[in-house]
Each structure stands twice: as C-alpha cells, then as structure tokens.
Amino acid sequence: MPEIVLEAQVGRAIGSRAARRLRRDGLVPGTVYGHGTAPVSVAVGARDLRNALSGEAGTNTLLSLQAGSETYLTLARELQRHPVKGTLTHVDFVIVRRDEVISAEVQINLVGEALEVQHGDGMVEQQLFTLTVRALPTDIPNSLELDISGLTIGSSLRVADLPLPDAVTTDVDGEVTVAVGQPPRVEVVEVPEGEAAAEGEEAVEGEGAAGEPAEAAAPSSSDEG
C-alpha cells in the first residue's frame, strides 16, 4: 500500500483557545507519538487530511507525515469529530514501521446474491461489519469480501469463511457469525382484549339471528273473533 505525503506544521500552541483558532484557519490539531518518540504537537490541513483518508483504505491509509525536518510513517487513529458538524477536531498520528505487524480494523463487504434466501422471502442479516486483522502496514487490505451466494434460510457464514489475503491473520474466533439467512418476518396483529370480547359477542348474536327460527307474531285484535 503506497503512502500519502502529508505536510504538518510543528510547534503549534497548546490549549482549547489555540485549537479553535487553528480550526478557524482550516487546520486540524494533532499529536504524533509511538515507538519511544516524545509526543509532537502538529497541525495539518483539514482538506488535505480529509482527502488522504477518503480513499478505499480509509483510516488504514499510510501517511508519510512531514513535520519540519522529520518524516514519520504513521496511521491516523483516535479521530475526534465535532458532535454536530461532524468535522475533525483532533487526530492522533501513530508511528509505525514497515517491518512491524500491527492490528487494524478492516471493513467486511458482502458480495453475490443469496438467491435461495430471496426466493423464500427471507433476508440476509449482516452481524459483523469489521474484522480486526494483523499484518504489516503495507499488507493491510482495504476491505474483505464475503460471498453470500450459497447462503440459505437458517444457515450462516462465519469469520472462518472469510478469505484472508496472504500474510494477513486474525485473532477473532472463527465461529463468530458474519451473516445469517433470516426467515420471513410474520407480522402479528394484537387485538386489544376489550375489542376481542366485543367481536365475540357480535358473532354469537349474529349466529342466533341466522340459526334460530323467527318467533310467530302475536295475533292482532282485528283477527280475533
């Protein structure tokens, strides 16, 4: 995986007021640390960082961070966002090495069509959306694909069914479910108890009117004598 070069300003002021000023200027405050390096406070362009992380690899994109006279190979971690705007407010850059196996979260994509599930009016439910893998920084896959073509109602696909690239492993239990073929959902309409009793009484009265002979009419006074 090729890395993206990202320019970083060093020696930024510390504190919430200074951070707000940086954000108004289109910068995101951050910290570089790892492998025994003393934490370095930096600021990067918000647009540059957003563009760097918008590719297929997302936050697993290798970033060659040029901070003053130093260059750090990093991954963006602990991204903090504004609760309303969703904009980045702070980011940690963790230093990595090309020969070091690291952990990373990789997205799981379902591919193919579960025709037997569709024909049975069922649905495919994905229960695991990311997988923690271990690999060299350059071997971290952009995503993992799981073929659901053979899925049937009542069956499931597990982590063990995920094809992992060479040199990529996971410590997640292979029995963990990724996707399930669910049966059709039956909608049960509950009738309130009072309404159910009223409907029963109406049914009984209706049976009496239809099943019993009508009573003979009493003779009128004009018919007597």
C-alpha positions as CSV (number, residue, x, y, z in Angstrom):
1,M,0.0,0.0,0.0
2,P,1.6,3.3,-1.1
3,E,1.7,6.0,1.5
4,I,0.3,9.6,1.1
5,V,2.6,12.5,1.9
6,L,1.0,14.9,4.3
7,E,2.6,18.2,5.4
8,A,2.4,19.1,9.1
9,Q,3.1,22.2,11.0
10,V,5.1,21.7,14.2
11,G,5.3,23.8,17.3
12,R,1.6,24.7,17.5
13,A,0.2,26.4,20.6
14,I,-1.5,24.1,23.1
15,G,-4.9,24.8,24.6
16,S,-8.5,24.9,23.6
17,R,-8.4,28.6,22.5
18,A,-5.4,27.9,20.3
19,A,-7.1,24.8,18.9
20,R,-10.2,26.8,18.0
21,R,-8.1,29.3,16.2
22,L,-6.4,26.6,14.2
23,R,-9.7,25.1,13.2
24,R,-10.9,28.5,12.0
25,D,-7.8,28.7,9.8
26,G,-8.7,25.3,8.2
27,L,-6.2,23.2,10.3
28,V,-6.7,20.2,12.5
29,P,-4.6,19.9,15.6
30,G,-2.9,16.5,16.2
31,T,-0.3,14.6,18.1
32,V,2.4,12.3,16.7
33,Y,3.6,9.6,19.0
34,G,4.8,6.0,19.2
35,H,8.0,3.8,19.3
36,G,9.5,5.8,22.1
37,T,9.2,9.1,20.3
38,A,8.3,12.0,22.6
39,P,4.8,13.3,21.6
40,V,5.0,16.0,18.9
41,S,2.2,18.5,18.6
42,V,1.3,19.2,15.0
43,A,-1.4,20.7,12.8
44,V,-2.4,19.5,9.3
45,G,-4.7,20.9,6.7
46,A,-8.3,19.8,7.2
47,R,-8.9,19.4,3.5
48,D,-5.6,17.5,2.9
49,L,-6.3,15.1,5.7
50,R,-9.9,14.5,4.6
51,N,-8.7,13.8,1.0
52,A,-6.0,11.5,2.3
53,L,-8.4,9.4,4.3
54,S,-11.2,9.3,1.7
55,G,-9.7,6.5,-0.4
56,E,-10.5,2.8,-0.2
57,A,-8.2,2.2,2.7
58,G,-9.8,4.9,4.9
59,T,-8.1,5.3,8.2
60,N,-5.7,2.5,7.3
61,T,-4.0,4.7,4.7
62,L,-0.3,5.0,5.4
63,L,0.6,8.7,5.9
64,S,4.1,9.9,5.4
65,L,3.9,12.9,7.8
66,Q,6.5,15.6,7.0
67,A,6.8,17.6,10.2
68,G,9.6,20.1,10.0
69,S,12.9,18.3,9.5
70,E,11.4,15.0,10.5
71,T,9.3,12.5,8.5
72,Y,7.1,9.9,10.2
73,L,5.4,6.9,8.8
74,T,2.0,7.0,10.6
75,L,-1.6,5.8,10.7
76,A,-4.4,8.2,11.7
77,R,-6.0,7.0,14.9
78,E,-8.4,8.4,17.6
79,L,-10.1,10.8,15.2
80,Q,-12.3,13.2,17.2
81,R,-15.2,14.9,15.5
82,H,-17.5,17.8,16.3
83,P,-20.7,16.4,17.7
84,V,-22.9,18.4,15.4
85,K,-20.9,19.4,12.3
86,G,-19.0,16.1,12.1
87,T,-15.8,17.9,11.2
88,L,-12.5,16.6,12.5
89,T,-11.4,18.4,15.7
90,H,-8.3,16.4,16.6
91,V,-6.3,13.4,15.4
92,D,-3.6,11.2,16.7
93,F,-0.9,10.0,14.3
94,V,0.6,6.7,15.5
95,I,4.1,5.9,14.2
96,V,4.5,2.5,12.6
97,R,7.3,0.6,10.9
98,R,7.2,-1.2,7.6
99,D,8.6,-4.4,9.1
100,E,6.2,-4.4,12.1
101,V,3.0,-6.4,12.3
102,I,0.2,-4.2,13.6
103,S,-3.6,-4.5,14.3
104,A,-6.2,-2.8,12.1
105,E,-9.9,-2.7,11.7
106,V,-11.0,-3.7,8.1
107,Q,-14.5,-3.4,6.7
108,I,-16.4,-6.5,5.6
109,N,-18.4,-6.3,2.4
110,L,-21.0,-8.9,1.4
111,V,-20.9,-9.8,-2.3
112,G,-23.0,-12.0,-4.5
113,E,-26.8,-12.8,-4.2
114,A,-28.3,-15.2,-1.8
115,L,-31.0,-16.4,-4.3
116,E,-32.4,-19.2,-2.0
117,V,-32.9,-16.7,0.7
118,Q,-34.6,-14.3,-1.7
119,H,-36.9,-17.0,-3.2
120,G,-38.0,-17.9,0.3
121,D,-38.9,-14.2,1.1
122,G,-36.2,-14.1,3.7
123,M,-33.4,-11.6,4.2
124,V,-29.7,-11.5,4.7
125,E,-28.7,-10.0,8.1
126,Q,-25.1,-8.9,8.4
127,Q,-24.0,-9.2,12.1
128,L,-20.2,-8.4,11.8
129,F,-19.2,-5.3,9.8
130,T,-15.5,-5.0,10.6
131,L,-12.7,-7.5,11.4
132,T,-9.6,-6.9,13.4
133,V,-6.6,-8.2,11.4
134,R,-2.9,-8.4,11.9
135,A,-0.5,-7.6,9.1
136,L,2.4,-5.4,8.1
137,P,1.3,-1.8,7.4
138,T,1.8,-2.3,3.7
139,D,-0.3,-5.6,3.7
140,I,-3.4,-4.3,5.4
141,P,-6.3,-4.9,2.9
142,N,-8.6,-2.1,2.0
143,S,-11.6,-4.4,2.7
144,L,-12.6,-8.0,3.0
145,E,-15.3,-9.7,0.8
146,L,-17.6,-12.5,1.8
147,D,-19.6,-14.3,-0.9
148,I,-23.1,-15.0,0.3
149,S,-24.3,-16.8,-2.9
150,G,-24.6,-20.1,-1.1
151,L,-26.4,-18.8,1.9
152,T,-29.8,-20.4,2.7
153,I,-32.6,-19.6,5.2
154,G,-31.4,-20.7,8.6
155,S,-27.7,-21.0,7.6
156,S,-24.9,-18.6,8.5
157,L,-21.4,-17.6,7.4
158,R,-18.6,-17.2,9.9
159,V,-15.3,-15.5,10.3
160,A,-13.7,-18.8,9.3
161,D,-15.5,-18.4,5.9
162,L,-13.8,-15.1,5.2
163,P,-10.9,-15.4,2.7
164,L,-7.9,-13.6,4.1
165,P,-5.1,-12.4,1.9
166,D,-1.6,-13.9,2.3
167,A,0.3,-12.5,5.3
168,V,-3.0,-11.4,7.0
169,T,-4.3,-13.1,10.1
170,T,-6.9,-12.5,12.7
171,D,-7.2,-13.4,16.4
172,V,-11.1,-13.3,16.2
173,D,-12.8,-16.6,16.9
174,G,-13.6,-18.3,13.6
175,E,-17.0,-19.3,14.9
176,V,-18.2,-15.7,15.2
177,T,-21.1,-15.1,12.8
178,V,-20.8,-12.6,10.0
179,A,-24.0,-13.1,8.1
180,V,-27.3,-15.1,8.6
181,G,-30.1,-16.1,6.3
182,Q,-33.2,-15.0,8.2
183,P,-36.7,-16.4,7.5
184,P,-39.6,-14.2,6.5
185,R,-40.9,-12.0,9.2
186,V,-44.5,-12.7,10.2
187,E,-46.4,-9.7,11.4
188,V,-48.7,-10.5,14.3
189,V,-51.5,-8.0,14.9
190,E,-52.6,-7.9,18.5
191,V,-56.3,-7.1,19.2
192,P,-57.0,-5.3,22.5
193,E,-58.8,-7.6,24.9
194,G,-61.9,-5.4,25.0
195,E,-62.3,-5.3,21.3
196,A,-61.8,-9.0,21.1
197,A,-64.6,-9.7,23.6
198,A,-67.0,-7.3,21.7
199,E,-66.2,-9.0,18.4
200,G,-67.0,-12.4,20.1
201,E,-70.4,-11.2,21.4
202,E,-71.3,-9.8,18.0
203,A,-70.5,-13.1,16.4
204,V,-72.8,-15.0,18.8
205,E,-75.7,-12.7,18.3
206,G,-75.3,-13.0,14.6
207,E,-75.4,-16.8,14.8
208,G,-78.6,-16.6,16.8
209,A,-80.4,-14.4,14.3
210,A,-79.4,-16.6,11.4
211,G,-79.8,-20.0,13.1
212,E,-83.0,-19.7,15.2
213,P,-86.5,-19.5,13.6
214,A,-88.2,-16.2,13.9
215,E,-90.9,-16.1,16.7
216,A,-94.6,-16.1,15.4
217,A,-96.2,-12.7,15.5
218,A,-98.9,-12.2,18.1
219,P,-102.4,-12.1,16.6
220,S,-103.8,-8.6,16.3
221,S,-107.1,-7.5,17.7
222,S,-108.6,-7.3,14.2
223,D,-108.0,-11.1,13.7
224,E,-109.9,-12.1,16.9
225,G,-113.4,-13.4,16.7
